[in-house]
């Protein structure tokens, strides 16, 4: 019997998949920045916020709670956490720059 956490993950992934199919073209399509609809703007904003939270908050937390990392010294954990946070922030900013250049945000 699957656990409650596994069921919640499965439902979350299903919701994300359905959302990607339904709203995918509205989220990643090229837009005219002067006449973007409010729905497209809010959908893109929601995706950006969730992605940045995942990259900057959840990824470092996940890495730091990973058993091999949690067994290391406190200083090493802090350096790994700062590195993962910096990488996530860099990827987020680079992604925003790339999407902006392509007229997608």
C-alpha positions, 0 to 999 in steps of 0.5 A: 500500500503506498504511503500518504506522502507518495500519494500526495507526490503522485497527485501533485505531479498529475496536477502539474502535468495537466496544467502544463498541457492546458496552459503550456502554450500560454506560459512559454509562447512568445508574447508582445510585451505591450499587449500581454493579457492579464492571465498570461502575465499571472501564469508566467509570474506564478511559474517564475515564483515557483521555479525560483522558490524551488531553485533557491529554497527547496533545492538547498534544503533537500541537499542539506537533508540528504544523508551523505551531506548531513553526515559531514561537518557543519562547515562543509554543510554550510559551504555546500548549502551556500554553493547550491543556493548560489547555483540555484540563484545563478540558474534562476537569473540566467533563465530569466535573462534567456526568457526575456531575450526570447520575448517570453517574459 
